[in-house]
Protein backbone atom coordinates (compact mmCIF):
# COMPACT_ATOMS: atom_id res chain seq x y z
CA UNK A 1 0.00 0.00 0.00
CA UNK A 2 1.44 3.38 -0.98
CA UNK A 3 1.69 6.09 1.71
CA UNK A 4 0.11 8.68 -0.60
CA UNK A 5 -3.02 6.54 -0.84
CA UNK A 6 -3.28 6.50 2.94
CA UNK A 7 -2.74 10.25 3.26
CA UNK A 8 -5.35 10.88 0.58
CA UNK A 9 -7.76 8.63 2.48
CA UNK A 10 -7.10 10.58 5.69
CA UNK A 11 -7.91 13.85 3.93
CA UNK A 12 -11.10 12.32 2.54
CA UNK A 13 -12.02 11.42 6.14
CA UNK A 14 -11.86 15.05 7.23
CA UNK A 15 -8.23 15.67 8.18
CA UNK A 16 -6.53 18.67 6.63
CA UNK A 17 -3.05 17.37 7.52
CA UNK A 18 -1.72 13.82 7.14
CA UNK A 19 1.76 12.31 7.16
CA UNK A 20 3.68 9.15 8.02
CA UNK A 21 6.23 8.68 10.79
CA UNK A 22 8.21 5.61 11.77
CA UNK A 23 6.96 3.87 14.92
CA UNK A 24 10.26 4.23 16.73
CA UNK A 25 11.68 6.30 19.61
CA UNK A 26 12.31 10.00 18.96
CA UNK A 27 14.84 12.40 20.56
CA UNK A 28 12.02 14.31 22.23
CA UNK A 29 11.56 11.47 24.74
CA UNK A 30 14.80 12.57 26.44
CA UNK A 31 13.60 16.19 26.51
CA UNK A 32 10.30 15.04 27.96
CA UNK A 33 12.08 13.19 30.79
CA UNK A 34 14.06 16.33 31.56
CA UNK A 35 10.85 18.42 31.51
CA UNK A 36 9.26 16.08 34.05
CA UNK A 37 12.38 15.99 36.22
CA UNK A 38 12.35 19.79 36.33
CA UNK A 39 8.84 19.75 37.79
CA UNK A 40 7.38 21.62 34.82
CA UNK A 41 4.37 19.27 34.65
CA UNK A 42 3.04 20.71 37.90
CA UNK A 43 0.40 18.49 39.51
CA UNK A 44 -0.54 16.65 36.31
CA UNK A 45 0.19 13.18 37.63
CA UNK A 46 -1.03 11.46 34.48
CA UNK A 47 2.03 12.90 32.71
CA UNK A 48 4.53 11.77 35.35
CA UNK A 49 3.23 8.45 36.72
CA UNK A 50 3.94 4.94 35.40
CA UNK A 51 2.57 5.99 31.99
CA UNK A 52 5.46 8.44 31.49
CA UNK A 53 7.83 5.64 30.46
CA UNK A 54 5.34 4.34 27.90
CA UNK A 55 5.96 7.49 25.87
CA UNK A 56 9.51 6.36 25.08
CA UNK A 57 8.36 4.00 22.32
CA UNK A 58 5.00 3.74 20.46
CA UNK A 59 5.46 -0.03 20.38
CA UNK A 60 4.58 0.02 24.08
CA UNK A 61 1.06 0.77 22.87
CA UNK A 62 1.04 -1.56 19.85
CA UNK A 63 3.93 -4.06 19.82
CA UNK A 64 3.53 -4.74 16.09
CA UNK A 65 3.57 -1.04 15.13
CA UNK A 66 5.87 -0.16 12.24
CA UNK A 67 4.36 3.16 11.12
CA UNK A 68 2.23 5.99 12.47
CA UNK A 69 -0.29 7.88 10.41
CA UNK A 70 -0.31 11.36 12.00
CA UNK A 71 -3.25 13.62 11.25
CA UNK A 72 -4.25 17.19 12.02
CA UNK A 73 -7.80 18.52 12.11
CA UNK A 74 -8.34 22.26 11.87
CA UNK A 75 -10.52 23.88 14.55
CA UNK A 76 -10.01 27.60 13.95
CA UNK A 77 -13.28 29.57 13.84
CA UNK A 78 -14.07 32.98 12.29
CA UNK A 79 -14.61 34.73 15.65
CA UNK A 80 -11.90 37.21 16.74
CA UNK A 81 -8.80 36.21 18.67
CA UNK A 82 -8.71 36.89 22.41
CA UNK A 83 -6.12 39.60 21.84
CA UNK A 84 -8.57 41.46 19.56
CA UNK A 85 -11.71 40.98 21.64
CA UNK A 86 -13.35 43.51 23.97
CA UNK A 87 -16.12 42.92 26.50
CA UNK A 88 -15.30 43.21 30.20
CA UNK A 89 -18.47 41.37 31.25
CA UNK A 90 -17.75 38.35 29.03
CA UNK A 91 -15.72 35.23 29.79
CA UNK A 92 -13.01 33.89 27.52
CA UNK A 93 -13.04 30.18 26.71
CA UNK A 94 -10.17 28.69 24.75
CA UNK A 95 -10.86 28.34 21.05
CA UNK A 96 -10.54 24.56 21.08
CA UNK A 97 -13.41 24.20 23.55
CA UNK A 98 -16.10 26.18 21.72
CA UNK A 99 -17.64 23.13 20.06
CA UNK A 100 -17.89 19.39 20.55
CA UNK A 101 -15.20 17.51 22.45
CA UNK A 102 -12.47 16.91 19.88
CA UNK A 103 -11.58 13.45 21.25
CA UNK A 104 -14.80 12.00 19.88
CA UNK A 105 -14.58 13.88 16.57
CA UNK A 106 -11.02 12.71 15.88
CA UNK A 107 -11.76 9.14 16.93
CA UNK A 108 -14.71 8.98 14.55
CA UNK A 109 -12.53 10.29 11.72
CA UNK A 110 -9.70 7.86 12.42
CA UNK A 111 -12.20 4.97 12.65
CA UNK A 112 -13.31 5.89 9.11
CA UNK A 113 -9.65 5.79 8.03
CA UNK A 114 -9.34 2.27 9.48
CA UNK A 115 -12.42 1.14 7.56
CA UNK A 116 -10.95 2.60 4.36
CA UNK A 117 -7.59 0.91 4.96
CA UNK A 118 -9.26 -2.42 5.51
CA UNK A 119 -10.98 -2.06 2.16
CA UNK A 120 -7.69 -1.10 0.48
CA UNK A 121 -5.30 -3.57 2.13
CA UNK A 122 -4.87 -7.01 0.56
CA UNK A 123 -3.55 -8.38 3.87
CA UNK A 124 -4.75 -8.02 7.48
CA UNK A 125 -2.99 -5.53 9.73
CA UNK A 126 -3.07 -4.39 13.34
CA UNK A 127 -3.89 -0.84 14.38
CA UNK A 128 -4.53 1.43 17.35
CA UNK A 129 -6.19 4.85 17.41
CA UNK A 130 -4.61 7.49 19.67
CA UNK A 131 -5.97 10.93 20.54
CA UNK A 132 -4.00 12.89 23.12
CA UNK A 133 -5.11 10.83 26.14
CA UNK A 134 -2.74 8.04 25.00
CA UNK A 135 0.85 8.12 26.32
CA UNK A 136 2.42 9.17 23.03
CA UNK A 137 4.57 12.20 22.20
CA UNK A 138 2.17 13.19 19.46
CA UNK A 139 3.70 16.55 18.52
CA UNK A 140 7.09 14.90 18.09
CA UNK A 141 5.64 12.26 15.76
CA UNK A 142 3.57 14.87 13.91
CA UNK A 143 6.82 16.75 13.28
CA UNK A 144 8.50 13.56 12.07
CA UNK A 145 5.52 13.02 9.76
CA UNK A 146 6.05 16.43 8.16
CA UNK A 147 2.92 18.09 9.56
CA UNK A 148 4.86 21.05 10.97
CA UNK A 149 7.58 22.17 13.34
CA UNK A 150 7.38 22.55 17.12
CA UNK A 151 7.38 26.26 17.94
CA UNK A 152 8.79 28.17 20.89
CA UNK A 153 5.34 28.06 22.50
CA UNK A 154 5.54 24.23 22.06
CA UNK A 155 2.61 24.15 19.61
CA UNK A 156 2.97 22.45 16.23
CA UNK A 157 2.90 24.98 13.39
CA UNK A 158 2.09 24.10 9.80
CA UNK A 159 3.58 26.64 7.41
CA UNK A 160 0.46 26.92 5.24
CA UNK A 161 -2.24 26.69 7.90
CA UNK A 162 -0.84 27.76 11.28
CA UNK A 163 -1.27 26.01 14.63
CA UNK A 164 -5.02 25.66 15.21
CA UNK A 165 -5.00 21.86 14.90
CA UNK A 166 -6.05 18.87 16.93
CA UNK A 167 -3.65 15.98 16.46
CA UNK A 168 -4.44 12.29 16.22
CA UNK A 169 -2.50 9.14 15.41
CA UNK A 170 -3.15 5.75 13.91
CA UNK A 171 -0.51 3.20 14.88
CA UNK A 172 -0.17 0.60 12.13
CA UNK A 173 1.63 -2.70 11.71
CA UNK A 174 2.13 -1.72 8.06
CA UNK A 175 5.68 -0.84 6.99
CA UNK A 176 5.32 2.53 5.22
CA UNK A 177 7.85 5.02 3.89
CA UNK A 178 8.00 7.91 6.40
CA UNK A 179 7.82 11.59 5.57
CA UNK A 180 10.51 14.10 6.52
CA UNK A 181 10.23 16.76 9.24
CA UNK A 182 10.19 20.37 8.00
CA UNK A 183 12.69 22.97 9.22
CA UNK A 184 11.69 25.28 12.05
CA UNK A 185 10.58 28.66 10.76
CA UNK A 186 10.14 30.58 14.01
CA UNK A 187 13.47 32.31 13.41
CA UNK A 188 14.18 35.15 15.83
CA UNK A 189 10.49 35.83 16.53
CA UNK A 190 9.64 35.95 20.25
CA UNK A 191 6.07 37.28 20.12
CA UNK A 192 4.57 34.30 21.94
CA UNK A 193 7.16 34.55 24.71
CA UNK A 194 6.64 38.28 25.17
CA UNK A 195 2.84 38.10 25.01
CA UNK A 196 2.37 35.42 27.68
CA UNK A 197 0.88 37.25 30.71
CA UNK A 198 2.47 34.81 33.18
CA UNK A 199 5.82 34.26 31.40
CA UNK A 200 5.10 30.53 31.13
CA UNK A 201 7.40 29.98 28.12
CA UNK A 202 10.80 29.50 29.72
CA UNK A 203 14.36 28.88 28.41
CA UNK A 204 15.59 25.29 28.70
CA UNK A 205 19.33 25.99 28.65
CA UNK A 206 19.77 23.11 26.19
CA UNK A 207 22.55 23.42 23.60
CA UNK A 208 21.03 20.61 21.55
CA UNK A 209 17.28 20.34 21.68
CA UNK A 210 14.45 22.82 22.19
CA UNK A 211 15.54 26.22 23.49
CA UNK A 212 12.13 26.89 25.05
CA UNK A 213 9.65 24.89 27.11
CA UNK A 214 6.27 25.46 28.70
CA UNK A 215 6.27 25.64 32.49
CA UNK A 216 2.80 24.35 33.32
CA UNK A 217 3.02 25.83 36.81
CA UNK A 218 2.87 29.31 35.24
CA UNK A 219 0.37 28.63 32.46
CA UNK A 220 -3.16 30.08 32.41
CA UNK A 221 -4.47 26.88 30.80
CA UNK A 222 -3.03 24.89 33.72
CA UNK A 223 -4.51 27.27 36.30
CA UNK A 224 -7.98 27.16 34.73
CA UNK A 225 -8.23 23.51 33.63
CA UNK A 226 -5.77 21.12 35.27
CA UNK A 227 -5.11 22.65 38.70
CA UNK A 228 -7.46 21.23 41.33
CA UNK A 229 -6.69 23.86 43.96
CA UNK A 230 -6.62 27.65 43.65
CA UNK A 231 -4.30 29.63 41.42
CA UNK A 232 -1.59 31.54 43.32
CA UNK A 233 -2.62 35.09 44.23
CA UNK A 234 0.29 36.60 42.32
CA UNK A 235 -0.94 35.00 39.07
CA UNK A 236 -4.62 35.91 39.30
CA UNK A 237 -4.55 39.34 37.71
CA UNK A 238 -2.69 37.89 34.71
CA UNK A 239 -5.46 35.31 34.24
CA UNK A 240 -7.76 38.14 33.18
CA UNK A 241 -11.16 36.94 31.91
CA UNK A 242 -9.97 33.42 31.04
CA UNK A 243 -12.31 30.83 32.54
CA UNK A 244 -11.14 27.83 30.52
CA UNK A 245 -7.76 27.70 28.83
CA UNK A 246 -5.77 30.40 27.03
CA UNK A 247 -4.87 31.08 23.40
CA UNK A 248 -2.66 34.16 23.66
CA UNK A 249 0.57 32.53 22.48
CA UNK A 250 -1.25 31.31 19.36
CA UNK A 251 -3.28 34.49 18.89
CA UNK A 252 -0.13 36.59 18.49
CA UNK A 253 1.74 34.10 16.28
CA UNK A 254 2.44 35.53 12.79
CA UNK A 255 1.83 32.10 11.26
CA UNK A 256 -1.80 32.32 12.44
CA UNK A 257 -2.40 35.73 10.88
CA UNK A 258 -4.03 34.15 7.82
CA UNK A 259 -5.00 30.81 9.31
CA UNK A 260 -7.96 29.18 7.53
CA UNK A 261 -11.17 28.36 9.38
CA UNK A 262 -12.70 24.93 9.82
CA UNK A 263 -15.66 23.59 7.89
CA UNK A 264 -16.32 20.94 10.57
CA UNK A 265 -19.87 21.42 11.96
CA UNK A 266 -18.87 19.81 15.29
CA UNK A 267 -16.49 22.71 15.95
CA UNK A 268 -19.03 25.50 15.37
CA UNK A 269 -18.83 27.97 18.27
CA UNK A 270 -21.49 27.13 20.83
CA UNK A 271 -19.54 28.63 23.76
CA UNK A 272 -17.91 31.80 22.46
CA UNK A 273 -17.44 34.46 25.19
CA UNK A 274 -20.50 33.79 27.40
CA UNK A 275 -21.55 36.41 30.02
CA UNK A 276 -19.74 35.99 33.34
CA UNK A 277 -22.97 36.56 35.29
CA UNK A 278 -24.66 33.68 33.48
CA UNK A 279 -21.76 31.35 34.27
CA UNK A 280 -21.65 32.37 37.94
CA UNK A 281 -25.35 31.49 38.32
CA UNK A 282 -25.08 27.95 36.92
CA UNK A 283 -26.04 25.08 39.20
CA UNK A 284 -23.99 21.92 38.92
CA UNK A 285 -26.72 20.26 36.85
CA UNK A 286 -26.96 23.31 34.58
CA UNK A 287 -23.18 23.30 34.18
CA UNK A 288 -23.28 19.65 33.08
CA UNK A 289 -26.17 20.28 30.69
CA UNK A 290 -24.64 23.40 29.15
CA UNK A 291 -21.24 21.83 28.50
CA UNK A 292 -22.23 18.18 28.18
CA UNK A 293 -20.61 17.56 24.79
CA UNK A 294 -17.67 19.95 25.16
CA UNK A 295 -14.21 19.60 26.79
CA UNK A 296 -15.14 22.14 29.50
CA UNK A 297 -16.22 19.64 32.21
CA UNK A 298 -12.51 18.79 32.41
CA UNK A 299 -12.16 21.74 34.81
CA UNK A 300 -14.91 20.35 37.08
CA UNK A 301 -17.78 22.47 38.38
CA UNK A 302 -15.93 23.92 41.38
CA UNK A 303 -12.86 24.69 39.26
CA UNK A 304 -15.01 26.44 36.69
CA UNK A 305 -16.72 28.64 39.31
CA UNK A 306 -13.28 29.38 40.78
CA UNK A 307 -12.23 30.66 37.36
CA UNK A 308 -15.39 32.73 36.97
CA UNK A 309 -14.79 34.34 40.37
CA UNK A 310 -11.24 35.32 39.38
CA UNK A 311 -12.44 36.71 36.05
CA UNK A 312 -15.11 38.80 37.81
CA UNK A 313 -12.52 40.12 40.23
CA UNK A 314 -10.31 41.11 37.34
CA UNK A 315 -13.21 42.88 35.59
CA UNK A 316 -13.72 45.00 38.75
CA UNK A 317 -17.32 45.87 37.91
CA UNK A 318 -19.81 46.69 40.65
CA UNK A 319 -22.45 44.60 38.87
CA UNK A 320 -20.46 41.50 39.86
CA UNK A 321 -20.70 42.17 43.62
CA UNK A 322 -23.87 40.10 44.16
CA UNK A 323 -22.69 37.02 42.22
CA UNK A 324 -19.29 37.20 43.93
CA UNK A 325 -20.94 37.43 47.36
CA UNK A 326 -22.99 34.36 46.48
CA UNK A 327 -19.86 32.45 45.40
CA UNK A 328 -17.97 33.64 48.49
CA UNK A 329 -20.65 31.95 50.62
CA UNK A 330 -19.94 28.58 48.99
CA UNK A 331 -19.02 25.70 51.29
CA UNK A 332 -16.30 24.80 48.78
CA UNK A 333 -13.10 26.69 49.61
CA UNK A 334 -11.89 26.33 46.01
CA UNK A 335 -14.81 28.60 45.02
CA UNK A 336 -15.16 30.78 48.12
CA UNK A 337 -11.56 31.95 48.52
CA UNK A 338 -11.11 33.38 45.00
CA UNK A 339 -14.60 34.93 45.25
CA UNK A 340 -13.49 36.78 48.40
CA UNK A 341 -10.37 37.85 46.48
CA UNK A 342 -12.66 39.09 43.71
CA UNK A 343 -14.64 41.18 46.19
CA UNK A 344 -11.40 42.71 47.44
CA UNK A 345 -10.57 43.65 43.85
CA UNK A 346 -13.97 45.30 43.48
CA UNK A 347 -13.24 47.37 46.58
CA UNK A 348 -10.24 48.82 44.77
CA UNK A 349 -12.61 50.39 42.25
CA UNK A 350 -12.58 50.29 38.44
CA UNK A 351 -9.26 50.30 36.64
Secondary structure, 3 states (H helix, E strand, C coil): CCHHHHHHHHHHCCCCEEEEEECCCCCHHHHHHHHHHCCCCCCCHHHHCHHHHHHHCHHHCCCCCCEEEEEEEECCCCCCCHHHCCCCCECEECHHHCCCCHHHHHHHHHHHHHHHHHHHCCCCCCEEEEECCCCCCHHHHHHHCCCCEECCCCCEEECCCECCEEEEEEEECCCCCCCCCCCCCCCCCCHHHHHCCCCCEEECCCCCCCCEEECHHHCHHHHHHHCCCCCCHHHHHHHCCEEECCCHHHHCCHHHCCCCCCCCHHHCCCCCCCEHHHHHCCCHHHHHHHCCCCHHHHHCHHHHHHHHHHHHHHHCCHHHHHHHHHHHCCCCHHHHHHHHHHHHHHHCCCC
